Amino acid sequence: MMALIDWLLNNIFFVFVFAAFVSWVGKRIKMTEETVEKQQQEQKPTVVMIEEEPRTRRPVKKEKEQMIVSQRTEEQRVERKQLPKHPLVQGVIFSEVLGPPRAKRPFGRK
């Protein structure tokens, strides 16, 4: 037992190389197991459940509500994308966006 410890301490470089090799082999085995599991999961058919809403007597009203909601969201999206037309307002906005971050600027007690 003592001879083994002496040999390990005298040949520490080989011990590190051996430990690195064992670690590498372990990682490779783990990676191959993960890829096999992923392939098995991809091969399994997935079950998709579709929830159907109960039919009502007035389906037309619901369609109208959906149309109104979709029109509002489209209008809001268009409004958000446009910048103000006034050049002074645009300058202030771009100075805030392109300037230094707020954390780098002192917050004012003068």
N, C-alpha and C positions, 0 to 999 in steps of 0.2 A: 504494500500500500504506500509506504513511504517512497519507494523507488518510483512509483507512478507519479506521485506529486512532484518529486524532483525532476523527472523527465518533462512533465508539463511546464514547469517553471523555466527549465532550461530551453525549451523549444516553444516559447510563447507565440512566436510568429505563426507556426504551423497550427497552433490551437485556434488562433483568430481566423486563419484561412479556412479551417475545417468548420468553425462555427458559422462563418459567413456562407459557406456552401450549404450547410444544413438549413439555414434560414431561407436561402434562395429556393431550395427544393420545396420547402414547406409552403412558401408563397405561391410557387407554380402549381402545386397540387390544389391549393385553395382556389386559385383562379380557374383551373379547369373544372372543379366542382361547381363553382358559381355559373360558369358558362353552360354546363350541362343542365343545371336547374333552370336557367333562363330559357334554354331551348325547349325544355319540357313544358314550361309554363306557356310558351308561345304556341306549342302544338295543341294544348288543351283548348277546346272550344269555350269561348266566353259566353255566358248567358246574359242577355240584355233584356231587362224587364221594362216594358213600356207601360206607363201609367196612362190610362184613359180616363178622361173626365166623364162623369155621368152626363148622359144626354138630357138636355133641358127642352122645354117647349119652345124657347125663344133663342135659337142659335144665331139669328140674324143680329140681335142686339149685342151679343158678345163679339161678333166679328166687327161691328161698328166701333166698339170700345177699343179693340185691338188696333184698328186703323187710326183712330184719334191719338192713341198713345204713341204709335210709331211715327206719326207726323210730328208730334211735339218733340220727340227725341231727335229727329232729323233736324228740326229747326234749331234746337239747342246745340247740336254738334256744329252746325254751320256758324252759329254765333260765337262759339268758343274759339274757333280757328282764326277768326278775323282779328287783326290788331286795330287799335284806334287809328284814325286817319290823320289826326293832327300831328305834325312833325315834332313838336315839343314833348308831347306825351310819349311818342315813340322813342325819343332820345332818352327820357328818364327810364323807360322800361329797359332799353338796351344797355344803359349804363349800369343798371342793377344786375342784369343778366351777365354781362361781359366783364364787369368790374371785379375787384377783389372780393373774396368771401366776407360775409358779415362778421365772422369770428376774427378776422384780421384787422377790421376797422375798430377804432376805439368807440365805445358808447359813451356819449357825452356828458361828463361832468367837467365843466371848464372853470 
